[in-house]
Amino acid sequence: MKQRLKLGVNIDHVATVRQARGTDYPDLLEAARCCETAGADGVTIHLREDRRHIQDADVWRLRRECRLPINLEMANVPAIVRIALRVQPAEVCLVPERRQELTTEGGLDVLGQFAAMQKTVARLRDAGISVSIFIAPDEQQLVAAARLGAPVVELHTGAFADARGTARQRELRRLQRAADCAHDLGLQVNAGHGINYTNIADVLQLRWLDTLNIGHSIVARALFCGLTRAVREMRAALRPYRGGAQ
Ligand code: PXP
């Protein structure tokens, strides 16, 4: 079955540019509107505990004024969970977070934090928020994620994106086994991290994908051609996707 692969655009790094100087530009809502014009299916933002890019006011404003669904990435910590419950984004993606990291480095250890995560997933779902779990392509973690009661997993594509040569093919096969496993468990399969205009061709080989969340490469490309065109180009790159019929 051929299915339309959805694109969520992560606009954190538009805020990174703003925070570098403490200005009120570039405007995140304008960025979200460019994504909408270019045919993106959603906007992703990560409200980190250290507020290094996205700020609380951004989350509220985007929730109020952006017409695309908001996917809020966040750590499972009480203060951020409280914000999510008040803001009510369409989707929350639970991610691990370490203060020193440059970006989200690994997937969640669902097995190691099962009870705490189960409670958060239930609270978010009771509030009508769809919950996604960001995990490495690992079968044990996937089985644990399914037991949490979250309907969606986002497979961490970072190891694949960083690998070269035969290691990259190995990572792709690992992602495929994970996507098959998640699909068999009845989970929606998203993927993200490190996906760019070059490696997207390999990512499209994966079966069962519903949504790709892509940020850094799109914002970087936007420097040279504008955000609307950068998103359009990524949308066009996703078009050949053939879904489960590979
Ligand atoms: N998905 C998740 C869960 C992430 O944490 C990130 C990075 O914030 C992305 C997708 C987007 O990754 P990139 O910016 O490398 O495209």
Residues whose N, C-alpha, C, O or C-beta is under 5 A from the ligand:
A	BS01	PXP	N10 H46 V95 T104 F134 G192 H193 G194 I195 N213 I214 G215 H216 S217
